[in-house]
Amino acid sequence: MEKDKYYEDLSLILNRSHKVSIVIGLLFLFLVFFCWKVQILDHKKYWNLAEANRTRESVIMAPRGLITDRNDIILADNTASFKASIIRENCRDYDRSLAEVGGLLEIGPEDLRTRIAKYEALPPFRPIVVKDNLDLKDVSLIESRRLELPELIVETDPRRYYRFGSLAAHVIGYLQELSGLELKSEAYPERGLGDMVGRTGMERQYDSFLVGTDGRRLEIVDSQGRSRGEISRAEPTPGRDIRLALDFDLQQKATQLLEGREGAIIVLDPRSGEVLALASFPTYDPNKFITRFSPQEWMDLINREDHPLENRAIRGLYAPGSIFKLTMALGALNAGVINEQTSFFCAGSVNFYGRPFNCWQRGGHGALGLTDAIRHSCNVYFYNVGRRMGIERIAESAELLGLGAKTGIDLPGEKEGLVPTPEWSRSVRKTDWYAGETISVAIGQGPLVVTPLQVAVHVTILANRGRGVVPHLLMSSTSSQGRPSGPAPSHAAAEKVRADIFETVIRGMWKSVNEEGTGRGAKVDGFDVCGKTGSTQLISRERAEKLGKEVKTHSWFAGFAPRDNPQLVVIVLVEHGGMGGATAAPLAKELFSLYKEKYD
């Protein structure tokens, strides 16, 4: 009995020992498998984590190329900037870290979370920028909390700096950080998170020239995230500099002349197409975009009624008003419907198609020939010319002189404008062209709209006696590529219009400025300015009288100097400026005078 019990107990012990052995064996096999997985299968992963715990790779941002004027005055520069960055893996308690860092930098924890979430794809231990443009006080504060907040570090980067603030902002443009969606697209294959890209102006047009190649730095860090030495370093390659055709003094003067107004000024060299000044007002400070707008600040800016971001010089669409009488004069002479001696009598208004069409001079101008009609800007004269020409020939003349089409300037966002035709009316308005509209178009009113830059090209073709140019801002670049080729300039006007016709129109422009015409406010002694004023009606005279208030017209001046061998074209547009001779012409005079003083 006792013997049987002994064997029974022994069997039980052996059975349990066997089970324990199996469990131990399984645990051992699992341990062997785990070691194999860590050391063999996942070796690279854990090696990288181990390396990341003692090394840190950081990007050395490349400075963008400089943007200068024609005389090498720096307009867009780079300056050293401090930024605060978080290393996620150094956070001991993530939520607590966000609260402490947010309190220190005056950023809400949720804003921090949103910012960090954008960089989820970054490798471990890669710093994430949470605040740009720190001042020295912020830097000192962060450094004083280094032991408490090892996840928060200060980095230094080159930051874009526009030396003269809003000056030439619509030409230079501004930068913004690439969004996550943009980075996922194929448009920016070599850009990374946090990179800035040109959004408008030269910054956008020549972004591929201006952007550099970032460098890399690999360094040893301690448990507090502090650098203990550099392992390797690849220096960044700066972007390429570009020199613009802008003349700083002319640009500054154009901007000053527009202050307190809404409008645009363009100064162009008709010999080369170089843009010496291009100002649009109101304007903005592109430095503001570097510091990142809050959503509310951005909405406030884009919803402003005066549209400061809009480049009126290339995107503003305006009726050309009496500037268009130059087109009418050249087109009518070329078509043979009038000659220089053709005279019409102006009594202050004329009736066509059962309705009166008024002249701006209520008492009328009397009998006028062509050059005096240009000189006095007589509406009635050009109503008669328009009736003789018809809308098709008017449209052909306008297109021949560069209206209703993009000029090809090296600025993004240029608009085309519109030269109306019967075909346009049928396809867009779904109605036939009304003959009375031709009379309105003949003095630059009706559905006809152009940009100030198109007017600059128009006047350039006249000044050059038919030779066209393509306006451009880039003079040269340190890039071996040089200036990109744009559209070829058109010389069609020179081929299709006789030289004496150009001289007749130019004689009328000269009279307008120098013989007590509407453009006399632009006269500069010794510089032989030729020009034409324009005043674009926004509502009819009768309607304004019924409303019992004055509604100011848009004010134009378009001209060139000198008469022979022209050196510059000046276009001035002032929205709601009143009569062109009273407002725009004196502003143009200031630019002609400055140019003469500086270059002549």
Secondary structure as GFF3:
##gff-version 3
##sequence-region A 1 600
A	DSSP	alpha_helix	2	36	.	.	.	ID=ss1
A	DSSP	pi_helix	37	41	.	.	.	ID=ss2
A	DSSP	alpha_helix	43	52	.	.	.	ID=ss3
A	DSSP	beta_strand	55	60	.	.	.	ID=ss4
A	DSSP	beta_strand	67	68	.	.	.	ID=ss5
A	DSSP	beta_strand	74	86	.	.	.	ID=ss6
A	DSSP	three_ten_helix	88	90	.	.	.	ID=ss7
A	DSSP	alpha_helix	94	105	.	.	.	ID=ss8
A	DSSP	alpha_helix	109	117	.	.	.	ID=ss9
A	DSSP	beta_strand	128	134	.	.	.	ID=ss10
A	DSSP	alpha_helix	136	144	.	.	.	ID=ss11
A	DSSP	beta_strand	152	162	.	.	.	ID=ss12
A	DSSP	alpha_helix	169	172	.	.	.	ID=ss13
A	DSSP	beta_strand	175	177	.	.	.	ID=ss14
A	DSSP	alpha_helix	180	184	.	.	.	ID=ss15
A	DSSP	beta_strand	196	198	.	.	.	ID=ss16
A	DSSP	alpha_helix	201	205	.	.	.	ID=ss17
A	DSSP	alpha_helix	207	210	.	.	.	ID=ss18
A	DSSP	beta_strand	215	221	.	.	.	ID=ss19
A	DSSP	beta_strand	227	234	.	.	.	ID=ss20
A	DSSP	beta_strand	242	244	.	.	.	ID=ss21
A	DSSP	alpha_helix	248	258	.	.	.	ID=ss22
A	DSSP	beta_strand	263	268	.	.	.	ID=ss23
A	DSSP	beta_strand	275	281	.	.	.	ID=ss24
A	DSSP	alpha_helix	287	290	.	.	.	ID=ss25
A	DSSP	alpha_helix	295	302	.	.	.	ID=ss26
A	DSSP	alpha_helix	312	315	.	.	.	ID=ss27
A	DSSP	three_ten_helix	321	324	.	.	.	ID=ss28
A	DSSP	alpha_helix	325	335	.	.	.	ID=ss29
A	DSSP	beta_strand	344	346	.	.	.	ID=ss30
A	DSSP	beta_strand	349	352	.	.	.	ID=ss31
A	DSSP	beta_strand	355	358	.	.	.	ID=ss32
A	DSSP	beta_strand	366	368	.	.	.	ID=ss33
A	DSSP	alpha_helix	370	376	.	.	.	ID=ss34
A	DSSP	alpha_helix	379	389	.	.	.	ID=ss35
A	DSSP	alpha_helix	391	400	.	.	.	ID=ss36
A	DSSP	alpha_helix	422	424	.	.	.	ID=ss37
A	DSSP	pi_helix	425	429	.	.	.	ID=ss38
A	DSSP	alpha_helix	435	441	.	.	.	ID=ss39
A	DSSP	alpha_helix	452	463	.	.	.	ID=ss40
A	DSSP	beta_strand	474	477	.	.	.	ID=ss41
A	DSSP	alpha_helix	492	496	.	.	.	ID=ss42
A	DSSP	alpha_helix	499	514	.	.	.	ID=ss43
A	DSSP	three_ten_helix	520	522	.	.	.	ID=ss44
A	DSSP	beta_strand	530	536	.	.	.	ID=ss45
A	DSSP	alpha_helix	541	547	.	.	.	ID=ss46
A	DSSP	beta_strand	554	561	.	.	.	ID=ss47
A	DSSP	beta_strand	568	574	.	.	.	ID=ss48
A	DSSP	alpha_helix	584	599	.	.	.	ID=ss49
###
